[in-house]
Amino acid sequence: MCRDGHILTNFIASQSVHEQYGGVVPELASRAHMQNIVPVVDTALKQAKVSLSEISAVAFTQAPGLIGALLVGAQFAKSLSLALNVPLIAVHHMQAHVLANLIPDNKPDFPFLCLTVSGGHTQIVLCESPLQLTIIGQKIDDAAGEAFDK
């Protein structure tokens, strides 16, 4: 949760259920998302000391990712957006990793290179502006993100 470019909270729920399998199991991830989404949002609001009435927009990861987990997040976000009558913002997972570098006070100047390592993705991205991101290298088989997750 953020306000004016400042992170108020970054509360997450860990999914230790995957540890015994040596990696993420999509069906278990979807179920864990369903179980955790309401408590996570509730805790994030409390940590940020923000009420639902103060939310001005709701963002969610549209793609790429595990379809079940994406559906849980999208449906929750759509419902919350409609209930609060605020804008809904679909976010590209990998672009968000790159653009997260623009949140802190010591953000890089354009152009810059960004290495993204997340789940099934490993990419080197040339960032010329927030809207001009070019993948100049990526994995051709197993992703470093998978090893990092494990």
C-alpha positions in Angstrom: 0.0 0.0 0.0 1.4 3.4 -0.9 0.5 7.0 -0.7 2.2 9.7 -2.8 5.0 7.4 -3.8 5.7 6.3 -0.2 5.3 2.7 0.9 3.0 2.5 3.9 3.1 -1.2 4.3 4.2 -4.3 2.3 2.5 -7.1 4.3 2.6 -10.5 2.6 1.5 -14.0 3.6 4.2 -16.7 3.3 3.1 -20.0 1.7 5.3 -22.5 3.5 3.0 -25.3 2.1 5.3 -25.5 -1.0 8.5 -26.2 0.9 8.0 -29.9 1.0 7.6 -30.0 -2.8 10.8 -28.0 -3.7 8.8 -25.4 -5.6 5.5 -23.7 -6.0 2.5 -26.1 -6.7 -0.1 -24.0 -8.7 -3.2 -25.6 -7.1 -1.9 -25.1 -3.6 -0.9 -21.5 -4.4 -4.4 -20.7 -5.6 -6.0 -22.2 -2.5 -3.6 -20.3 -0.2 -4.4 -17.1 -2.1 -8.1 -17.6 -1.4 -7.4 -18.3 2.3 -5.0 -15.4 2.7 -6.3 -12.5 0.6 -8.8 -11.0 3.1 -6.6 -11.4 6.1 -3.6 -9.9 4.2 -5.6 -6.9 3.0 -7.1 -6.4 6.5 -3.6 -6.5 8.1 -2.1 -4.2 5.5 -4.9 -1.6 6.1 -4.2 -1.8 9.9 -0.4 -1.5 9.5 -0.8 1.5 7.2 -3.4 3.0 9.5 -5.7 3.5 6.4 -9.4 2.9 6.3 -11.2 1.5 3.2 -12.8 4.9 2.6 -9.3 6.4 2.1 -8.4 4.1 -0.8 -8.4 6.0 -4.0 -7.5 3.1 -6.4 -7.1 -0.7 -6.4 -4.3 -2.3 -8.4 -3.8 -6.0 -9.2 -1.4 -8.2 -11.1 -3.0 -9.1 -14.4 -0.2 -11.3 -15.9 2.1 -13.1 -16.1 1.8 -15.6 -13.3 0.0 -18.7 -12.1 -3.6 -18.5 -13.5 -5.4 -19.6 -10.3 -3.5 -17.1 -8.1 -4.0 -14.3 -10.7 -7.8 -15.0 -10.8 -8.1 -14.8 -7.0 -6.3 -11.5 -7.0 -8.2 -10.1 -10.0 -11.6 -11.0 -8.7 -10.9 -9.6 -5.2 -9.5 -6.4 -6.7 -12.5 -6.0 -9.1 -15.0 -6.5 -6.2 -13.2 -4.1 -3.9 -12.9 -1.5 -6.7 -16.6 -1.7 -7.4 -17.6 -1.7 -3.8 -15.5 1.4 -3.2 -16.3 3.0 -6.5 -12.6 3.7 -7.2 -10.4 3.0 -10.3 -9.1 -0.5 -11.0 -5.6 -0.7 -12.3 -4.3 -3.8 -14.1 -0.6 -4.3 -13.6 1.9 -6.3 -15.6 3.9 -8.4 -13.1 7.3 -8.0 -14.8 6.9 -4.4 -15.6 6.0 -3.7 -12.0 9.2 -5.3 -10.8 11.2 -3.0 -13.1 9.2 0.1 -12.3 9.3 -0.5 -8.5 12.8 0.9 -8.8 11.2 4.3 -9.3 9.5 4.3 -5.9 12.4 4.9 -3.5 14.0 8.3 -3.0 17.2 7.2 -4.6 15.7 6.1 -7.9 17.9 5.5 -10.9 18.1 8.0 -13.8 17.0 6.9 -17.3 18.3 5.1 -19.1 19.2 2.1 -16.9 19.5 -1.6 -17.1 17.4 -3.8 -14.8 17.8 -7.5 -14.0 14.5 -9.0 -13.0 14.5 -12.4 -11.3 11.0 -13.5 -10.3 9.5 -17.0 -10.4 9.6 -18.3 -13.9 11.2 -15.1 -15.3 14.8 -13.9 -15.6 15.2 -10.8 -17.8 17.6 -8.0 -18.5 15.5 -4.9 -19.4 16.7 -1.7 -21.0 14.7 1.1 -19.3 14.6 4.2 -21.4 11.5 5.7 -19.7 8.6 4.4 -17.6 6.8 3.6 -20.8 9.8 2.4 -22.9 11.0 -0.9 -21.5 12.8 -3.3 -23.8 13.8 -6.9 -22.9 17.3 -7.3 -24.3 18.0 -10.7 -22.7 16.0 -13.5 -21.1 16.2 -17.1 -20.0 16.0 -19.8 -22.7 15.2 -22.7 -20.3 15.1 -22.7 -16.5 14.8 -19.3 -14.8 17.0 -18.0 -12.1 13.8 -16.9 -10.4 12.7 -20.5 -10.0 16.0 -21.4 -8.2 15.6 -18.2 -6.0 12.0 -19.3 -5.1 13.2 -22.7 -4.1 
